[in-house]
Amino acid sequence: MVDRRAVLITGGAGYLGRRIAEQYRSTTDLDVVLHTRSEGDLTSDEPFEAISAADRDRVVQIVHSAAVTRFNVDAETADRVNVDGTRRVVEFARTCPGLERLALLSTVYASGLRSGPVAEMVLDGSAGFANHYERSKWEAEQVVTESGLPWQVLRIATIVADDERGGVTQYNAFHTTLRLCFYGLLSVLPGKASTPLYLVTGDFVAEAVADLVSRGEPGVHHLCHRREESTTLGEAIATAFEVFAQDDEFARKGILPPLLADEESFGIMAAGIETFGGEVVSQAMRTVSPFGPQLYIDKDIENANLRAARNDYRAPDARVLVRRVACQLVDTRWGRHVAVV
């Protein structure tokens, strides 16, 4: 009996790791091996020591999804998990003689503070970064692309929902910011109304990852939609507040949409609040500030490689998606209640 070929997915217990595994099981004949933190922490010296030589012989694909994805992550943690962890994945990949593809899940914000067109290619990082998350993911990309292994870099946009119906089971800065607005804790936001927001669903990402990696599509792919298929910061705020206004509790409070401050003014205000503001408002500002610089940058993220590789590529209506997400968040009070169907 010939040993079955396998894909190894790091971060197997995480949101994307689980969804990607489901896609592999339903669309390929590969065995799925999930590597979780409990089995081997990527910050340890030998995170893959439990995987036998025989099992390494079976691994033909590796999807590296494990990472710290918080915008406010500190430098040490970002380096230890995202950069050094990726180095350990590369070291493990070298012990898999049948390896056909090593795929790194990155972020479109590995482009940092670059404005204008962002091509599906290796980036030089010269524009700088808004936070350590972005910087560490860019460095992780360099580790993979310079490894000499058969690599892929899959840069993912902001996941705001599980699917196009707007269900949310994984919360991030997008959802937290809307929550702060709903409860009147953010009267000012950084950014320009015209700044494009690149939003995707978990289903879209998981399907694309499993498809692109299993078919061995080489190079960089942006798992996002084109600028003309996306919404803007101003549109997203307006859409969310239209939904909020339908809630009786919110309507009684008379909360207004946040004003958008220019970058210099917001920086001064954030520093003042951190020094003199109350704890609740200070925490709100610490949530928004790490990704604030991105909301002033006009990026045109290209996805030609993705569209060429996937004949079934389709973008949902971004405003409808934001509306559905906002409805879900309000109905469940950000996961605290069961949504009324």
N, C-alpha and C positions, 0 to 999 in steps of 0.2 A: 504494500500500500504506500503510495506516494504521500509524503507530508503535505498538508494543505498550506497554501500561501496565505500570508496574513498582513494586515495593516495594523500598525501600532499607533494609538492616539494618546498623546500626553494630555493631562488635564481631563482625563476621562470622566471624572465625577462632576465636571463643570457644566455650565449651561450649554456652551457650544460643543464641548466634547461629547456630551450625551446625544445631542441632536445629530451631529455628524455620524456618530456610531449607528444611529437608527437608519440614516440614509445609506450607509455602506451595507448594512444587513439587508435592506430592501432592494438595493439596486446592483449589488455585486456578489460574486461568489467567494470573496475573500473572508477568511476568519478575522474577527475584530478583537484585538487585544487592547484593553483599556489600561493605561498607566495612570495611577492616582497618587496623590500626595502621601496617602497612608502606606502605599507600597514602596515608595521611594521618593523622598523629598528632593527636588531639583537643586536645593541649596546644599545638599550633603555631597560628600566626595564621590560616592558610588551609588547614585540613585537607581541604577538599572541592574544592580548585582543579583537581584532575584531572578532575572531572566536568563534561562539556561542557554548554552551554546546551540543546542538543538532548536530552541525557539527563535534564536537570533537568525539561524539559517532560513527560517520560514518568513521572516519579515522582509517584504518587498517594498512597502510604502510606510512612511512615517509622517503623521500629521501632528505638528507641534503646536498645540493650542494652549498649553499651560502658560499663564502669565498673570502678573498683577496689572489690572487694567484701570485702576483709579487715577484720575487726573491729579489728585493731590498726594500721590505716593512720594515718599522721601527718596533722596538720591541713593542712599545705601540699599534700601529694599529693592528699588528699581534695578540697580546694578546686579545685586545678588540673585534675584529671581529671573528677570527678563534677559539680562546679558549673559551672566555666568551660567545660568540655567540652560540657555541656548547652546553655549559652548559644550556643556555636558551632553546635550542631545546630539550634537555633532560628533562628539567622541564615541557615543554609543552607536551612531549610524555607521561609523567606520568599522564596527565589529559585525555588521550585517552583510555577509558576502553577496547576497542576492538583491541588495537594495536597488530599486529602480527610481525612487523619488523621495526626496525630503522636502516637505512643504511646511513653511513657517506661516502661521497666521499672524499678520501684522495689522496695522491700522493706516487708514488714509492720512492720518495726522502724523505719521512718520515723515511726512513732507515738511513738518514743522511750520515755520512762519513764511514759507514760500507762498507768493501770490501768483495769480495768473494760471496758465496751463500747468497741470501736474500730470506728466506722462507716466505710462506703465513701464518704468525703467528703474534701474538702480539710481538712487539719489545721492548727492554729495553732502547733504546736511549743512550747506554753507549759509542757509537763511536763518539758522538758529531755531530754538524750540520754545514753546510756551511753558513747558513743564517737564519733569523728569520722566514721566510716562512716555511722552512722544520721543524724547531723546533716547531713552533706553530701547524702545522698539526699533528706532533707526539703527542703533548700534547692533541690535540682534540681527537685523537684516544684513549688516556687513559681515557678521560672523558666518551666516549661512551662504551668502553669495561668494565669499572668498574661501569657502571650505574645499572647493574642488569636487564636491559631491553633486549628483544630479538634483538641482534645487528648484523650488518654486517659492515665490513670495506672494502671498494672497493678502492684499491690504483691504481691510474691512471698514465700511462706513459705520455710523452710529446705529446700533440695533435698538429700535424703540418699541418693537412688538414681536410677539411670537410669530404672528401671521398677519395677513391683510385684514382680518376681522378686528384687529386691534387688541387682542388679549396680551396681557403683560404678566410674566412670571419672573422676569429678571429686571431689576431696577438699576438705573445708572444716573449720571448727572442730568440728563434730559428730564427724566421723571422727577428727580429731586427739585430741579429748578421750577417746574410747573407746580409742584406741591408748595413751595415757598411762596409762589405768586398767588395761589389759591387761598392761602391763609394770611395773605397781606403782609408777609415778612420781607418782600422784595419790592420796594417802590422804584428802584433804579436797577437797570441791567447794563452790562457792557455790551457794545456792539453797534453795528449799523443795520438799519432795517433791510437793506438790500443784500446783506451777506447770505450766500446760499447755504442751506443746511442739507447735508447728505445723509438721508435716513433710510434704513433698510429693515427688513424683518429677519427673525431667526431662521425661518423656513428658507428664505431666499439664500442666505449665507450657507446654511448646511447643505442644501442641494447643490450649490455651486462648488463648494469645497469637495464634496464627494465625487462629483462629476469631473472636475478639472484634475484632481489628483489621480483618480483611478484611470483616467485616459492619458495621463502623463503629459499634459500640456505644459511646456517649459516656460520659464521666465516669470515676469511680474504680471499679476492681474489685479485690477481694482474691483472689489466686490461692492459696487455701488452703482447708482444711477447717474445719468448725465446731468449736467447743470440745468438744462431746459426741462428735465423730468423731475427736478427737485423743487422744494419750497424755499422760502427765505425766512430769516429771523423775524422780520416784521409780519409776514403772513402767518407764521406759526403762532406768534403771540396773539394775533387777532383771532385766529381760529380757536385757540384754547380758551380765550376769554368769552367767545361766543358760547362755547359749551358751558363754561363756568356760570355764565349769567342765567342759565336755565335751572340752576340749583338754588332752591329757596334759601338755604342757609347762607350761601355766598351772596345772593342778591340782597339780602337784608343788611349786609355789612357795607355795601356800596364801595367795594374795593375797585380801584382803577387800575388799568394796565400799567406796567412799569414804564418809566421813561428810559430812553436809551441815551447813555452818557458817552461823550467822546472819551478816547483812551486815557488822556492825561487827567481829565476830571474824575474819571472812575478810579484811577490809581490813587489820587489824593483822597477821595472819599473812602476807599477801602482801607487805606492806612489810618485814617482818622477813626473809623468805626472799630478797627482792631484795637486801637489804643483807648478810646473813650466810650465805645458802644457797649450795650448790654450783652450778656452771653448769648442769648438767642439770636440777636441780629448779627453778632460777630461770627457765630457758627454759620449762619446763612451766607455771609460774605465769603467765608473760607470755602464754602461749597462752590461758589460761582467763580471766584478769582482765578483758580488755576487754569481754567480753559478760556477765561475772558479774552485774552489776546487773539484767539482764533476767530472771535466773533466780529473782528474788524477787518479780516482778511478775505479778499475776493478770490477764492480758489475756483479754478475750472478743472475739476478732476475728470480725467479722460478714462473711458472704459472700452476702448476699441478692441483690445485683446480679449476681454470678457465676451463682448458681443460676437466676435468672430468665432470664438470657441463654443458658444452655446446658441444653437439654433432656436431654442425656445425662450431666449431672453425676452423679458417683458417687465416694464416698470409700472407699478400701481400709481394711482393719482395720489401725489404726496400730501395734498391738503386733506383729502378724504382720510388718509391714514392717520394724520395728526388728529383729526376730529374724532376718529374712532378710539384712538389711544386716550385722548382727553376724556371722552365719555367713560371709558373703562376705569380710568384713574379716579374720576369723581364718584362713579357708582360704587366702587370698592373702597373709597377713601384710601387709595394707595396701598391696597392689599389687606386692609384691616377688616373689611366686610366682604360678604359674598355678593357678587354682582346679581342684580335682578334681571332675569331673562324675560 
